[in-house]
Amino acid sequence: MTVLEVIQRGAKYLTEKGVESPRLQAESLLAHVLRLPRLNLYLRFDREVGAADLGRVRELVQRRGRREPLQHLVGTVSFCGLELHVSPNALIPRPETELLAEAGWLFLGRQAASPRSQPGPVAVDLGTGSGCLAVTLALKCPTATLHALDLSPAALELARANAAAHGVADRIHFRQSDVFAALPPDVRAELILSNPPYIPTAEIDALEPEVRDHDPRLALDGGPDGLGVLRALAAGAAGFLAPGGRLMVEIGDGQAPAVGALLEARGWHIDRVEPDYNGHPRIVIAHRPES
Ligand SMILES: C[S@@+](CC[C@H](N)C(=O)[O-])C[C@H]1O[C@@H](n2cnc3c(N)ncnc32)[C@H](O)[C@@H]1O
């Protein structure tokens, strides 16, 4: 079978299984098996795919048809231009979280130039998962020190591996922690950022199978109203914030009014709420008026 025929058959199968962007998915899986950039397939449409590769791609297409996420099948995801390892032990980093990373590194970069942040700024990433935010911030801000916290030891293992793969493990302190419980009390961070679990428990069953059945429940479930971890974060973050510091959190679509009220009730001032790629308010940036 040729490259083109494998793609066409794969795309047809994935269409029947209700998978979104079936052709792109089939191409990505074949490119992964052939160890080629996906676009290079277009130069090889007439090439025969060998029997071993054909068997491997068939297996992956079938698994994709059973709604395993593409990223779990290929083992990596691109986040802010970095290749990160993924696994079923941590949330697959999402494109909208790149916006949180960018807001974080722009702020941290400005802090790095300030005399009071010497020898370098400090940031806390609460619920680090794959480490996508901590690793990106460490790379973008070479003088920064980070504390990456997560309740899940398996997620922390993945985050450590991603930090090591990108040469920033020596500047990130990984800690198993329920919210801020394991963060040393003398930490004063210029930036506390978090993409906490924020899906209301009752909505999880209605999510796409790729998310519902393959992202860890701990990474999704924000309790009855979705704001359980956020509430703990709003209560605990102030004690770890340096003067002039910022809190930046990703929230779910439609949660901005409730999150704004919750933060203000805890003494935070909302600087702004930034939109995601669809224009929905998703990144809340706040500070303490007294700092
Ligand atoms: C939505 S995921 C975000 C992962 C990663 N930061 C990202 O943006 O892709 C939320 C993370 O918070 C962690 N988590 C959930 N409850 C927690 C808690 N009480 N304390 C610390 N981490 C928690 C989960 O294990 C998960 O890794």
The ligand as an SDF file (V2000), in Angstrom:
LIG
                    3D

 27 29  0  0  0  0  0  0  0  0999 V2000
   -5.6040   21.1180   34.6230 C   0  0  0  0  0  0  0  0  0  0  0  0
   -4.1860   20.2350   35.1440 S   0  0  0  0  0  0  0  0  0  0  0  0
   -2.9050   21.3530   34.6220 C   0  0  0  0  0  0  0  0  0  0  0  0
   -1.5980   20.6710   34.2730 C   0  0  0  0  0  0  0  0  0  0  0  0
   -0.5880   21.6120   33.6130 C   0  0  0  0  0  0  0  0  0  0  0  0
   -0.2370   22.7090   34.4690 N   0  0  0  0  0  0  0  0  0  0  0  0
   -1.1410   22.1360   32.3000 C   0  0  0  0  0  0  0  0  0  0  0  0
   -1.4770   23.3240   32.2500 O   0  0  0  0  0  0  0  0  0  0  0  0
   -1.2360   21.3750   31.3280 O   0  0  0  0  0  0  0  0  0  0  0  0
   -4.2900   20.4650   36.8990 C   0  0  0  0  0  0  0  0  0  0  0  0
   -3.1630   19.8380   37.7250 C   0  0  0  0  0  0  0  0  0  0  0  0
   -3.4220   20.1230   39.1050 O   0  0  0  0  0  0  0  0  0  0  0  0
   -3.1170   18.9910   39.8710 C   0  0  0  0  0  0  0  0  0  0  0  0
   -3.8990   19.0630   41.1080 N   0  0  0  0  0  0  0  0  0  0  0  0
   -5.2130   18.7630   41.3000 C   0  0  0  0  0  0  0  0  0  0  0  0
   -5.5720   18.9960   42.5740 N   0  0  0  0  0  0  0  0  0  0  0  0
   -4.4690   19.4570   43.2090 C   0  0  0  0  0  0  0  0  0  0  0  0
   -4.1960   19.8890   44.5480 C   0  0  0  0  0  0  0  0  0  0  0  0
   -5.1390   19.8710   45.5040 N   0  0  0  0  0  0  0  0  0  0  0  0
   -2.9390   20.3220   44.8420 N   0  0  0  0  0  0  0  0  0  0  0  0
   -1.9830   20.3360   43.8950 C   0  0  0  0  0  0  0  0  0  0  0  0
   -2.1680   19.9440   42.6160 N   0  0  0  0  0  0  0  0  0  0  0  0
   -3.4060   19.5140   42.2800 C   0  0  0  0  0  0  0  0  0  0  0  0
   -3.4600   17.8090   38.9900 C   0  0  0  0  0  0  0  0  0  0  0  0
   -2.7710   16.6580   39.3700 O   0  0  0  0  0  0  0  0  0  0  0  0
   -3.0470   18.3400   37.6070 C   0  0  0  0  0  0  0  0  0  0  0  0
   -1.7260   17.9760   37.3130 O   0  0  0  0  0  0  0  0  0  0  0  0
  1  2  1  0
  2  3  1  0
  2 10  1  0
  3  4  1  0
  4  5  1  0
  5  6  1  0
  5  7  1  0
  7  8  2  0
  7  9  1  0
 10 11  1  0
 11 12  1  0
 11 26  1  0
 12 13  1  0
 13 14  1  0
 13 24  1  0
 14 15  1  0
 14 23  1  0
 15 16  2  0
 16 17  1  0
 17 18  1  0
 17 23  2  0
 18 19  1  0
 18 20  2  0
 20 21  1  0
 21 22  2  0
 22 23  1  0
 24 25  1  0
 24 26  1  0
 26 27  1  0
M  CHG  2   2   1   9  -1
M  END
$$$$
